[in-house]
Amino acid sequence: MDVQIQETEKGYEIDVYTDKKIAVVVKGDEERIYLPESSKNNSTYYTENYKGLNPTEFGYKLIHRGQLTEYEVLG
């Protein structure tokens, strides 16, 4: 598994290269758990405009809006 993080004008773009089903925990100004968008519960934390992990040909991609101080990939 490989993770690449890049800061963009939209937020932090996190690419996870994997063939496993995963979740991503992001800590910063708040803690968020990102699940695959096909999951029935997209997040363990309520948020109105939730975007989950988007599947890609190499794994998953997400955009985290807000501060990013630490992350963990579960799976």
N, CA, C and O atoms as a CHARMM CRD file, in Angstrom:
* protein
*
  300
    1    1 MET  N      0.85900  -1.16700   0.00000 PROA 1      0.00000
    2    1 MET  CA     0.00000   0.00000   0.00000 PROA 1      0.00000
    3    1 MET  C      0.90600   1.23000   0.00000 PROA 1      0.00000
    4    1 MET  O      1.90500   1.28200   0.71700 PROA 1      0.00000
    5    2 ASP  N      0.53900   2.21300  -0.81300 PROA 2      0.00000
    6    2 ASP  CA     1.29000   3.45700  -0.91000 PROA 2      0.00000
    7    2 ASP  C      0.30800   4.61500  -0.79500 PROA 2      0.00000
    8    2 ASP  O     -0.79400   4.55100  -1.34100 PROA 2      0.00000
    9    3 VAL  N      0.69900   5.67500  -0.08600 PROA 3      0.00000
   10    3 VAL  CA    -0.15500   6.85100   0.09300 PROA 3      0.00000
   11    3 VAL  C      0.60900   8.08300  -0.37800 PROA 3      0.00000
   12    3 VAL  O      1.77100   8.28400  -0.02300 PROA 3      0.00000
   13    4 GLN  N     -0.06500   8.90600  -1.18500 PROA 4      0.00000
   14    4 GLN  CA     0.50300  10.17800  -1.61600 PROA 4      0.00000
   15    4 GLN  C     -0.46300  11.28400  -1.23400 PROA 4      0.00000
   16    4 GLN  O     -1.66700  11.17900  -1.46900 PROA 4      0.00000
   17    5 ILE  N      0.07700  12.35500  -0.63700 PROA 5      0.00000
   18    5 ILE  CA    -0.73600  13.49400  -0.19900 PROA 5      0.00000
   19    5 ILE  C     -0.19800  14.75300  -0.85800 PROA 5      0.00000
   20    5 ILE  O      1.00600  15.00900  -0.88100 PROA 5      0.00000
   21    6 GLN  N     -1.13800  15.53100  -1.39300 PROA 6      0.00000
   22    6 GLN  CA    -0.76700  16.77600  -2.05600 PROA 6      0.00000
   23    6 GLN  C     -1.75300  17.85300  -1.62900 PROA 6      0.00000
   24    6 GLN  O     -2.96400  17.63000  -1.65900 PROA 6      0.00000
   25    7 GLU  N     -1.25000  19.01700  -1.23200 PROA 7      0.00000
   26    7 GLU  CA    -2.12600  20.13400  -0.87500 PROA 7      0.00000
   27    7 GLU  C     -2.53400  20.85400  -2.14600 PROA 7      0.00000
   28    7 GLU  O     -1.68200  21.25500  -2.93900 PROA 7      0.00000
   29    8 THR  N     -3.85100  21.02100  -2.34400 PROA 8      0.00000
   30    8 THR  CA    -4.37900  21.72300  -3.51000 PROA 8      0.00000
   31    8 THR  C     -5.26800  22.86100  -3.04300 PROA 8      0.00000
   32    8 THR  O     -5.48400  23.03200  -1.84300 PROA 8      0.00000
   33    9 GLU  N     -5.78400  23.64000  -3.98500 PROA 9      0.00000
   34    9 GLU  CA    -6.68400  24.74000  -3.61100 PROA 9      0.00000
   35    9 GLU  C     -8.01100  24.23200  -3.06500 PROA 9      0.00000
   36    9 GLU  O     -8.71100  24.97100  -2.37300 PROA 9      0.00000
   37   10 LYS  N     -8.37100  22.98400  -3.36100 PROA 10     0.00000
   38   10 LYS  CA    -9.61300  22.39200  -2.85400 PROA 10     0.00000
   39   10 LYS  C     -9.43700  21.74000  -1.48700 PROA 10     0.00000
   40   10 LYS  O    -10.42500  21.46700  -0.80500 PROA 10     0.00000
   41   11 GLY  N     -8.20600  21.48800  -1.08100 PROA 11     0.00000
   42   11 GLY  CA    -7.92000  20.81700   0.18300 PROA 11     0.00000
   43   11 GLY  C     -6.78100  19.84100  -0.01400 PROA 11     0.00000
   44   11 GLY  O     -6.01500  19.95800  -0.97000 PROA 11     0.00000
   45   12 TYR  N     -6.66700  18.88600   0.87900 PROA 12     0.00000
   46   12 TYR  CA    -5.62100  17.87500   0.76100 PROA 12     0.00000
   47   12 TYR  C     -6.13200  16.71700  -0.08500 PROA 12     0.00000
   48   12 TYR  O     -7.14100  16.09600   0.25000 PROA 12     0.00000
   49   13 GLU  N     -5.43900  16.42800  -1.17800 PROA 13     0.00000
   50   13 GLU  CA    -5.78800  15.30100  -2.03400 PROA 13     0.00000
   51   13 GLU  C     -4.97300  14.10800  -1.55600 PROA 13     0.00000
   52   13 GLU  O     -3.74200  14.14500  -1.55100 PROA 13     0.00000
   53   14 ILE  N     -5.66800  13.05600  -1.15800 PROA 14     0.00000
   54   14 ILE  CA    -5.02200  11.85500  -0.63800 PROA 14     0.00000
   55   14 ILE  C     -5.30500  10.71000  -1.60000 PROA 14     0.00000
   56   14 ILE  O     -6.46000  10.34500  -1.81700 PROA 14     0.00000
   57   15 ASP  N     -4.24600  10.14300  -2.17700 PROA 15     0.00000
   58   15 ASP  CA    -4.34600   8.99500  -3.07500 PROA 15     0.00000
   59   15 ASP  C     -3.78500   7.78000  -2.35300 PROA 15     0.00000
   60   15 ASP  O     -2.66000   7.81000  -1.85300 PROA 15     0.00000
   61   16 VAL  N     -4.57500   6.71100  -2.30200 PROA 16     0.00000
   62   16 VAL  CA    -4.13200   5.46900  -1.67100 PROA 16     0.00000
   63   16 VAL  C     -4.07300   4.39700  -2.75300 PROA 16     0.00000
   64   16 VAL  O     -5.08400   4.05700  -3.36700 PROA 16     0.00000
   65   17 TYR  N     -2.88400   3.87800  -2.97200 PROA 17     0.00000
   66   17 TYR  CA    -2.67300   2.83700  -3.97200 PROA 17     0.00000
   67   17 TYR  C     -2.77300   1.48700  -3.27000 PROA 17     0.00000
   68   17 TYR  O     -1.87500   1.10300  -2.52100 PROA 17     0.00000
   69   18 THR  N     -3.87000   0.76700  -3.51300 PROA 18     0.00000
   70   18 THR  CA    -4.10600  -0.50700  -2.84300 PROA 18     0.00000
   71   18 THR  C     -5.13000  -1.31500  -3.62400 PROA 18     0.00000
   72   18 THR  O     -5.88500  -0.76900  -4.42900 PROA 18     0.00000
   73   19 ASP  N     -5.15000  -2.61300  -3.38000 PROA 19     0.00000
   74   19 ASP  CA    -6.19400  -3.45800  -3.95200 PROA 19     0.00000
   75   19 ASP  C     -7.12100  -3.97800  -2.85300 PROA 19     0.00000
   76   19 ASP  O     -7.93700  -4.86600  -3.09900 PROA 19     0.00000
   77   20 LYS  N     -6.99600  -3.42300  -1.63200 PROA 20     0.00000
   78   20 LYS  CA    -7.82900  -3.81800  -0.49700 PROA 20     0.00000
   79   20 LYS  C     -8.91100  -2.77400  -0.23800 PROA 20     0.00000
   80   20 LYS  O     -8.79200  -1.62500  -0.66400 PROA 20     0.00000
   81   21 LYS  N     -9.95500  -3.17800   0.45800 PROA 21     0.00000
   82   21 LYS  CA   -10.98700  -2.25200   0.91300 PROA 21     0.00000
   83   21 LYS  C    -10.43800  -1.54800   2.15300 PROA 21     0.00000
   84   21 LYS  O     -9.93300  -2.20400   3.06400 PROA 21     0.00000
   85   22 ILE  N    -10.53100  -0.23200   2.19400 PROA 22     0.00000
   86   22 ILE  CA    -9.89900   0.53900   3.26700 PROA 22     0.00000
   87   22 ILE  C    -10.83800   1.60100   3.82600 PROA 22     0.00000
   88   22 ILE  O    -11.92100   1.83800   3.29200 PROA 22     0.00000
   89   23 ALA  N    -10.40400   2.23100   4.90700 PROA 23     0.00000
   90   23 ALA  CA   -10.98200   3.45100   5.45900 PROA 23     0.00000
   91   23 ALA  C     -9.79500   4.34500   5.78000 PROA 23     0.00000
   92   23 ALA  O     -8.69500   3.85400   6.03500 PROA 23     0.00000
   93   24 VAL  N    -10.01100   5.65200   5.76800 PROA 24     0.00000
   94   24 VAL  CA    -8.94300   6.60000   6.06800 PROA 24     0.00000
   95   24 VAL  C     -9.39600   7.49500   7.21500 PROA 24     0.00000
   96   24 VAL  O    -10.45700   8.11500   7.14700 PROA 24     0.00000
   97   25 VAL  N     -8.58200   7.56100   8.27400 PROA 25     0.00000
   98   25 VAL  CA    -8.83200   8.44300   9.41400 PROA 25     0.00000
   99   25 VAL  C     -7.93000   9.65000   9.25000 PROA 25     0.00000
  100   25 VAL  O     -6.71800   9.50500   9.08800 PROA 25     0.00000
  101   26 VAL  N     -8.51800  10.84900   9.29000 PROA 26     0.00000
  102   26 VAL  CA    -7.76000  12.09000   9.13500 PROA 26     0.00000
  103   26 VAL  C     -7.96800  12.92700  10.38900 PROA 26     0.00000
  104   26 VAL  O     -9.09600  13.12500  10.84100 PROA 26     0.00000
  105   27 LYS  N     -6.86200  13.41600  10.94400 PROA 27     0.00000
  106   27 LYS  CA    -6.93500  14.29200  12.11400 PROA 27     0.00000
  107   27 LYS  C     -6.34600  15.63800  11.75900 PROA 27     0.00000
  108   27 LYS  O     -5.35100  15.73000  11.04100 PROA 27     0.00000
  109   28 GLY  N     -6.97100  16.67700  12.27100 PROA 28     0.00000
  110   28 GLY  CA    -6.53600  18.05500  12.03700 PROA 28     0.00000
  111   28 GLY  C     -7.33800  18.93500  12.96100 PROA 28     0.00000
  112   28 GLY  O     -7.29200  18.76900  14.18000 PROA 28     0.00000
  113   29 ASP  N     -8.08700  19.88900  12.38400 PROA 29     0.00000
  114   29 ASP  CA    -8.96900  20.71000  13.20300 PROA 29     0.00000
  115   29 ASP  C    -10.17200  19.90100  13.68300 PROA 29     0.00000
  116   29 ASP  O    -10.87100  20.31800  14.60700 PROA 29     0.00000
  117   30 GLU  N    -10.41500  18.75300  13.06300 PROA 30     0.00000
  118   30 GLU  CA   -11.43400  17.79800  13.47600 PROA 30     0.00000
  119   30 GLU  C    -10.98800  16.40700  13.02300 PROA 30     0.00000
  120   30 GLU  O    -10.09900  16.28500  12.18100 PROA 30     0.00000
  121   31 GLU  N    -11.59200  15.37500  13.57200 PROA 31     0.00000
  122   31 GLU  CA   -11.27400  14.01200  13.14000 PROA 31     0.00000
  123   31 GLU  C    -12.37000  13.52400  12.21300 PROA 31     0.00000
  124   31 GLU  O    -13.55400  13.66400  12.51800 PROA 31     0.00000
  125   32 ARG  N    -11.97900  12.94800  11.07500 PROA 32     0.00000
  126   32 ARG  CA   -12.93600  12.41700  10.10900 PROA 32     0.00000
  127   32 ARG  C    -12.52300  11.01000   9.72800 PROA 32     0.00000
  128   32 ARG  O    -11.33400  10.70000   9.66000 PROA 32     0.00000
  129   33 ILE  N    -13.50300  10.16500   9.48100 PROA 33     0.00000
  130   33 ILE  CA   -13.25600   8.82400   8.96300 PROA 33     0.00000
  131   33 ILE  C    -13.92900   8.74200   7.60700 PROA 33     0.00000
  132   33 ILE  O    -15.14000   8.93300   7.49100 PROA 33     0.00000
  133   34 TYR  N    -13.14400   8.45800   6.58700 PROA 34     0.00000
  134   34 TYR  CA   -13.65200   8.34200   5.21900 PROA 34     0.00000
  135   34 TYR  C    -13.79300   6.86500   4.86200 PROA 34     0.00000
  136   34 TYR  O    -12.85200   6.08600   5.01900 PROA 34     0.00000
  137   35 LEU  N    -14.96600   6.49100   4.38400 PROA 35     0.00000
  138   35 LEU  CA   -15.26100   5.13200   3.95700 PROA 35     0.00000
  139   35 LEU  C    -15.54500   5.14100   2.46100 PROA 35     0.00000
  140   35 LEU  O    -15.84300   6.19600   1.90200 PROA 35     0.00000
  141   36 PRO  N    -15.46000   3.97900   1.79500 PROA 36     0.00000
  142   36 PRO  CA   -15.82200   3.94300   0.37100 PROA 36     0.00000
  143   36 PRO  C    -17.23800   4.46100   0.17000 PROA 36     0.00000
  144   36 PRO  O    -18.12100   4.18600   0.98200 PROA 36     0.00000
  145   37 GLU  N    -17.46300   5.21500  -0.91200 PROA 37     0.00000
  146   37 GLU  CA   -18.78600   5.81400  -1.14400 PROA 37     0.00000
  147   37 GLU  C    -19.88600   4.78500  -1.29900 PROA 37     0.00000
  148   37 GLU  O    -21.06100   5.11700  -1.14400 PROA 37     0.00000
  149   38 SER  N    -19.53600   3.54000  -1.60300 PROA 38     0.00000
  150   38 SER  CA   -20.55900   2.51100  -1.74600 PROA 38     0.00000
  151   38 SER  C    -21.07400   2.01300  -0.39000 PROA 38     0.00000
  152   38 SER  O    -22.05300   1.26900  -0.33100 PROA 38     0.00000
  153   39 SER  N    -20.41400   2.42400   0.69600 PROA 39     0.00000
  154   39 SER  CA   -20.84900   2.02200   2.03000 PROA 39     0.00000
  155   39 SER  C    -22.15000   2.71700   2.37500 PROA 39     0.00000
  156   39 SER  O    -22.38700   3.84800   1.95100 PROA 39     0.00000
  157   40 LYS  N    -23.00400   2.03400   3.15200 PROA 40     0.00000
  158   40 LYS  CA   -24.27600   2.65900   3.53100 PROA 40     0.00000
  159   40 LYS  C    -24.06400   3.81900   4.48300 PROA 40     0.00000
  160   40 LYS  O    -24.74500   4.83800   4.36300 PROA 40     0.00000
  161   41 ASN  N    -23.14900   3.69700   5.41900 PROA 41     0.00000
  162   41 ASN  CA   -22.81100   4.79600   6.32400 PROA 41     0.00000
  163   41 ASN  C    -21.49300   5.38300   5.86700 PROA 41     0.00000
  164   41 ASN  O    -20.44100   4.77800   6.07300 PROA 41     0.00000
  165   42 ASN  N    -21.53200   6.55000   5.25000 PROA 42     0.00000
  166   42 ASN  CA   -20.32200   7.13500   4.68600 PROA 42     0.00000
  167   42 ASN  C    -19.34200   7.63800   5.73000 PROA 42     0.00000
  168   42 ASN  O    -18.15200   7.75500   5.43700 PROA 42     0.00000
  169   43 SER  N    -19.79600   7.93700   6.92700 PROA 43     0.00000
  170   43 SER  CA   -18.90600   8.45200   7.95700 PROA 43     0.00000
  171   43 SER  C    -19.46900   8.12600   9.31800 PROA 43     0.00000
  172   43 SER  O    -20.68500   8.06600   9.49800 PROA 43     0.00000
  173   44 THR  N    -18.57900   7.91400  10.28800 PROA 44     0.00000
  174   44 THR  CA   -19.05000   7.72000  11.65300 PROA 44     0.00000
  175   44 THR  C    -19.33900   9.05800  12.31000 PROA 44     0.00000
  176   44 THR  O    -19.84700   9.09900  13.43100 PROA 44     0.00000
  177   45 TYR  N    -19.02600  10.14400  11.63400 PROA 45     0.00000
  178   45 TYR  CA   -19.29000  11.48500  12.12800 PROA 45     0.00000
  179   45 TYR  C    -20.26300  12.16000  11.17500 PROA 45     0.00000
  180   45 TYR  O    -20.08600  12.10700   9.95800 PROA 45     0.00000
  181   46 TYR  N    -21.29000  12.79400  11.72600 PROA 46     0.00000
  182   46 TYR  CA   -22.29200  13.44300  10.88800 PROA 46     0.00000
  183   46 TYR  C    -21.70600  14.66600  10.19700 PROA 46     0.00000
  184   46 TYR  O    -21.01800  15.47300  10.82200 PROA 46     0.00000
  185   47 THR  N    -21.97600  14.79300   8.93400 PROA 47     0.00000
  186   47 THR  CA   -21.64900  15.99400   8.17400 PROA 47     0.00000
  187   47 THR  C    -22.63500  16.08800   7.01400 PROA 47     0.00000
  188   47 THR  O    -22.98700  15.06900   6.42000 PROA 47     0.00000
  189   48 GLU  N    -23.08100  17.29100   6.68600 PROA 48     0.00000
  190   48 GLU  CA   -24.12600  17.44400   5.67100 PROA 48     0.00000
  191   48 GLU  C    -23.64300  17.13800   4.26000 PROA 48     0.00000
  192   48 GLU  O    -24.31800  16.42400   3.51900 PROA 48     0.00000
  193   49 ASN  N    -22.50300  17.65800   3.88300 PROA 49     0.00000
  194   49 ASN  CA   -21.99700  17.47800   2.52600 PROA 49     0.00000
  195   49 ASN  C    -20.83600  16.49700   2.53100 PROA 49     0.00000
  196   49 ASN  O    -19.68100  16.88800   2.36100 PROA 49     0.00000
  197   50 TYR  N    -21.14100  15.24300   2.72400 PROA 50     0.00000
  198   50 TYR  CA   -20.09400  14.23600   2.86500 PROA 50     0.00000
  199   50 TYR  C    -19.64400  13.69800   1.52200 PROA 50     0.00000
  200   50 TYR  O    -20.47100  13.37400   0.66900 PROA 50     0.00000
  201   51 LYS  N    -18.36900  13.60300   1.33400 PROA 51     0.00000
  202   51 LYS  CA   -17.76400  12.92200   0.18900 PROA 51     0.00000
  203   51 LYS  C    -16.89400  11.82800   0.75100 PROA 51     0.00000
  204   51 LYS  O    -16.05400  12.09100   1.61200 PROA 51     0.00000
  205   52 GLY  N    -17.07000  10.61500   0.29100 PROA 52     0.00000
  206   52 GLY  CA   -16.29000   9.49000   0.78800 PROA 52     0.00000
  207   52 GLY  C    -15.07100   9.23000  -0.06600 PROA 52     0.00000
  208   52 GLY  O    -14.59400  10.10800  -0.78500 PROA 52     0.00000
  209   53 LEU  N    -14.57200   7.99800   0.02400 PROA 53     0.00000
  210   53 LEU  CA   -13.44400   7.57600  -0.78700 PROA 53     0.00000
  211   53 LEU  C    -13.95500   7.25400  -2.18200 PROA 53     0.00000
  212   53 LEU  O    -14.87500   6.45200  -2.34300 PROA 53     0.00000
  213   54 ASN  N    -13.37100   7.86600  -3.16900 PROA 54     0.00000
  214   54 ASN  CA   -13.74200   7.58900  -4.55800 PROA 54     0.00000
  215   54 ASN  C    -12.84500   6.48900  -5.09700 PROA 54     0.00000
  216   54 ASN  O    -11.62200   6.62300  -5.05400 PROA 54     0.00000
  217   55 PRO  N    -13.42100   5.40300  -5.60700 PROA 55     0.00000
  218   55 PRO  CA   -12.57900   4.34900  -6.17600 PROA 55     0.00000
  219   55 PRO  C    -11.91600   4.82900  -7.46600 PROA 55     0.00000
  220   55 PRO  O    -12.51800   5.55700  -8.25500 PROA 55     0.00000
  221   56 THR  N    -10.67400   4.41200  -7.66400 PROA 56     0.00000
  222   56 THR  CA    -9.93200   4.70200  -8.88000 PROA 56     0.00000
  223   56 THR  C     -9.36700   3.39600  -9.40000 PROA 56     0.00000
  224   56 THR  O     -9.54300   2.35600  -8.76400 PROA 56     0.00000
  225   57 GLU  N     -8.69900   3.42200 -10.52600 PROA 57     0.00000
  226   57 GLU  CA    -8.13500   2.19200 -11.09200 PROA 57     0.00000
  227   57 GLU  C     -6.98800   1.65900 -10.24000 PROA 57     0.00000
  228   57 GLU  O     -6.62400   0.49000 -10.36600 PROA 57     0.00000
  229   58 PHE  N     -6.40600   2.50000  -9.36800 PROA 58     0.00000
  230   58 PHE  CA    -5.27200   2.08400  -8.54700 PROA 58     0.00000
  231   58 PHE  C     -5.60300   1.95900  -7.07200 PROA 58     0.00000
  232   58 PHE  O     -4.75300   1.51900  -6.29800 PROA 58     0.00000
  233   59 GLY  N     -6.80400   2.32800  -6.65200 PROA 59     0.00000
  234   59 GLY  CA    -7.16800   2.28300  -5.23700 PROA 59     0.00000
  235   59 GLY  C     -8.27800   3.26900  -4.93400 PROA 59     0.00000
  236   59 GLY  O     -9.40400   3.10900  -5.40400 PROA 59     0.00000
  237   60 TYR  N     -7.95700   4.30200  -4.13700 PROA 60     0.00000
  238   60 TYR  CA    -8.95200   5.29400  -3.72900 PROA 60     0.00000
  239   60 TYR  C     -8.34400   6.67900  -3.70800 PROA 60     0.00000
  240   60 TYR  O     -7.13200   6.84700  -3.58200 PROA 60     0.00000
  241   61 LYS  N     -9.22700   7.68100  -3.83600 PROA 61     0.00000
  242   61 LYS  CA    -8.83000   9.08700  -3.77700 PROA 61     0.00000
  243   61 LYS  C     -9.85900   9.82400  -2.93100 PROA 61     0.00000
  244   61 LYS  O    -11.04800   9.50900  -2.97300 PROA 61     0.00000
  245   62 LEU  N     -9.39400  10.80600  -2.16500 PROA 62     0.00000
  246   62 LEU  CA   -10.30900  11.66200  -1.42000 PROA 62     0.00000
  247   62 LEU  C     -9.72800  13.06300  -1.34400 PROA 62     0.00000
  248   62 LEU  O     -8.52000  13.26000  -1.47100 PROA 62     0.00000
  249   63 ILE  N    -10.60900  14.02800  -1.13500 PROA 63     0.00000
  250   63 ILE  CA   -10.21000  15.41500  -0.88800 PROA 63     0.00000
  251   63 ILE  C    -10.66500  15.74600   0.52400 PROA 63     0.00000
  252   63 ILE  O    -11.85800  15.70500   0.82700 PROA 63     0.00000
  253   64 HSD  N     -9.71000  16.07400   1.38500 PROA 64     0.00000
  254   64 HSD  CA   -10.02900  16.47500   2.76200 PROA 64     0.00000
  255   64 HSD  C     -9.93400  17.98600   2.85200 PROA 64     0.00000
  256   64 HSD  O     -8.86400  18.56700   2.67100 PROA 64     0.00000
  257   65 ARG  N    -11.06800  18.61500   3.13400 PROA 65     0.00000
  258   65 ARG  CA   -11.08700  20.06500   3.30100 PROA 65     0.00000
  259   65 ARG  C    -10.85800  20.34900   4.77700 PROA 65     0.00000
  260   65 ARG  O    -11.57500  19.83800   5.63800 PROA 65     0.00000
  261   66 GLY  N     -9.88000  21.14600   5.05400 PROA 66     0.00000
  262   66 GLY  CA    -9.54600  21.45300   6.44400 PROA 66     0.00000
  263   66 GLY  C     -8.10500  21.10100   6.71800 PROA 66     0.00000
  264   66 GLY  O     -7.36000  20.68900   5.82900 PROA 66     0.00000
  265   67 GLN  N     -7.73500  21.27100   7.96200 PROA 67     0.00000
  266   67 GLN  CA    -6.36700  21.03400   8.37700 PROA 67     0.00000
  267   67 GLN  C     -6.04600  19.54000   8.41200 PROA 67     0.00000
  268   67 GLN  O     -6.91500  18.72000   8.70900 PROA 67     0.00000
  269   68 LEU  N     -4.81400  19.19500   8.11200 PROA 68     0.00000
  270   68 LEU  CA    -4.36700  17.79100   8.13600 PROA 68     0.00000
  271   68 LEU  C     -3.07600  17.73600   8.93600 PROA 68     0.00000
  272   68 LEU  O     -2.04100  18.23500   8.49300 PROA 68     0.00000
  273   69 THR  N     -3.14000  17.12400  10.12100 PROA 69     0.00000
  274   69 THR  CA    -1.94100  16.98500  10.93500 PROA 69     0.00000
  275   69 THR  C     -1.46500  15.54200  10.99700 PROA 69     0.00000
  276   69 THR  O     -0.28300  15.27500  11.21300 PROA 69     0.00000
  277   70 GLU  N     -2.40700  14.60700  10.80400 PROA 70     0.00000
  278   70 GLU  CA    -2.04000  13.18900  10.86400 PROA 70     0.00000
  279   70 GLU  C     -3.12100  12.37100  10.16000 PROA 70     0.00000
  280   70 GLU  O     -4.27600  12.79000  10.07700 PROA 70     0.00000
  281   71 TYR  N     -2.73500  11.20400   9.65800 PROA 71     0.00000
  282   71 TYR  CA    -3.69300  10.32700   8.98600 PROA 71     0.00000
  283   71 TYR  C     -3.32200   8.87500   9.24900 PROA 71     0.00000
  284   71 TYR  O     -2.18200   8.56700   9.59500 PROA 71     0.00000
  285   72 GLU  N     -4.29200   7.99100   9.08200 PROA 72     0.00000
  286   72 GLU  CA    -4.05100   6.55500   9.20400 PROA 72     0.00000
  287   72 GLU  C     -4.96100   5.82900   8.21100 PROA 72     0.00000
  288   72 GLU  O     -6.14300   6.15100   8.09100 PROA 72     0.00000
  289   73 VAL  N     -4.40900   4.86500   7.51600 PROA 73     0.00000
  290   73 VAL  CA    -5.18500   4.05500   6.58700 PROA 73     0.00000
  291   73 VAL  C     -5.47700   2.73200   7.27600 PROA 73     0.00000
  292   73 VAL  O     -4.56200   2.04200   7.72700 PROA 73     0.00000
  293   74 LEU  N     -6.75700   2.38200   7.35400 PROA 74     0.00000
  294   74 LEU  CA    -7.19200   1.12600   7.97700 PROA 74     0.00000
  295   74 LEU  C     -7.65300   0.16600   6.89800 PROA 74     0.00000
  296   74 LEU  O     -8.39400   0.55000   5.99300 PROA 74     0.00000
  297   75 GLY  N     -7.22100  -1.06600   6.98800 PROA 75     0.00000
  298   75 GLY  CA    -7.70400  -2.04500   6.02800 PROA 75     0.00000
  299   75 GLY  C     -6.75100  -3.16700   5.77800 PROA 75     0.00000
  300   75 GLY  O     -7.04500  -4.06100   4.98400 PROA 75     0.00000
